[in-house]
Amino acid sequence: MTKFRSLKCRRCDGPAPLPEPESDDEGDAEFPHSIVCSECGLEQEYSQQIEAVFMSNDHMSQGQDLLKDMDVDAAIKCLNKSLELRKSALYKQHQDICDVKDHLARAY
């Protein structure tokens, strides 16, 4: 279901699914510059949310590496930062939020 892969609406916190890429005349994929909330219908730009997701992925990766190195305290800090960023950008039931929570649980 798309809401488990959606960004978070800035107005109502509802699911705002990522748009499907559109092909240009040369067959190259282009993404629309806005998303629409499934609950309130707000059309909104989403580059800041994507930037937060990329930063959260960096923190998640760093946290996983620190866990492998048994640096649990530093790993927890990185994973918490990843969770904070993901919660700011992704719909509350997004799979990536569950993934970082799972890694946090393993760290404890």
C-alpha positions as CSV (number, residue, x, y, z in Angstrom):
1,M,0.0,0.0,0.0
2,T,1.3,3.4,-0.9
3,K,0.8,5.1,2.4
4,F,3.5,2.8,3.9
5,R,5.9,4.4,1.4
6,S,4.5,8.0,1.5
7,L,5.9,11.3,2.7
8,K,4.1,13.3,5.4
9,C,1.8,16.1,4.5
10,R,3.0,19.4,6.0
11,R,-0.6,20.5,6.8
12,C,-2.4,17.5,8.3
13,D,0.5,14.9,8.7
14,G,-1.5,12.5,6.4
15,P,0.1,10.4,3.7
16,A,1.4,12.2,0.6
17,P,2.4,9.5,-1.9
18,L,5.4,10.1,-4.1
19,P,4.5,10.8,-7.7
20,E,5.2,8.3,-10.5
21,P,7.9,9.5,-12.9
22,E,6.8,11.0,-16.2
23,S,8.8,10.3,-19.4
24,D,9.9,13.2,-21.5
25,D,10.1,13.1,-25.3
26,E,13.5,11.3,-25.1
27,G,12.2,8.6,-22.7
28,D,14.0,10.0,-19.7
29,A,12.2,9.8,-16.4
30,E,11.2,13.1,-14.7
31,F,9.5,13.5,-11.4
32,P,6.8,16.1,-10.8
33,H,7.8,18.9,-8.5
34,S,4.9,18.5,-6.1
35,I,3.0,15.8,-4.2
36,V,-0.7,15.8,-3.1
37,C,-1.9,14.7,0.3
38,S,-4.3,11.8,0.2
39,E,-6.3,13.2,3.2
40,C,-6.5,17.0,2.8
41,G,-5.6,17.4,-0.8
42,L,-2.8,19.9,-0.3
43,E,-0.4,20.1,-3.2
44,Q,3.1,20.7,-1.9
45,E,6.7,20.8,-2.9
46,Y,8.7,17.9,-1.4
47,S,12.4,18.6,-1.9
48,Q,13.0,19.4,1.8
49,Q,11.4,16.1,2.8
50,I,13.6,14.2,0.3
51,E,16.7,16.0,1.7
52,A,15.7,14.9,5.2
53,V,15.3,11.3,4.1
54,F,18.8,11.3,2.5
55,M,20.3,12.8,5.7
56,S,18.4,10.2,7.8
57,N,19.8,7.4,5.5
58,D,23.3,8.6,6.2
59,H,22.7,8.6,10.0
60,M,21.1,5.1,9.7
61,S,24.1,3.8,7.8
62,Q,26.5,5.3,10.3
63,G,24.5,3.9,13.2
64,Q,24.6,0.4,11.7
65,D,28.3,0.6,11.2
66,L,28.8,1.8,14.8
67,L,26.6,-1.2,16.0
68,K,28.9,-3.6,14.1
69,D,31.8,-2.0,15.9
70,M,30.1,-2.4,19.2
71,D,30.0,1.4,19.9
72,V,26.4,1.2,21.2
73,D,26.2,4.7,22.7
74,A,27.3,6.4,19.5
75,A,25.1,4.1,17.4
76,I,22.0,5.0,19.5
77,K,22.7,8.7,18.9
78,C,22.9,8.2,15.2
79,L,19.9,6.0,15.0
80,N,17.8,8.5,17.1
81,K,18.8,11.3,14.7
82,S,17.8,9.1,11.8
83,L,14.4,8.5,13.5
84,E,13.9,12.2,14.2
85,L,14.6,13.1,10.6
86,R,12.4,10.3,9.2
87,K,9.5,11.3,11.5
88,S,9.8,14.9,10.2
89,A,9.6,13.8,6.6
90,L,7.8,10.5,6.3
91,Y,4.2,9.4,7.0
92,K,3.9,7.9,10.5
93,Q,3.3,4.4,9.1
94,H,6.2,4.5,6.7
95,Q,8.3,1.3,6.5
96,D,11.6,3.2,7.0
97,I,10.4,4.5,10.4
98,C,9.8,0.9,11.5
99,D,13.2,-0.1,10.2
100,V,15.1,2.5,12.3
101,K,13.0,1.6,15.4
102,D,14.0,-2.0,14.8
103,H,17.7,-1.1,14.8
104,L,17.2,1.0,17.9
105,A,15.6,-1.9,19.7
106,R,18.6,-4.1,18.8
107,A,21.0,-1.5,20.2
108,Y,19.3,-1.7,23.6
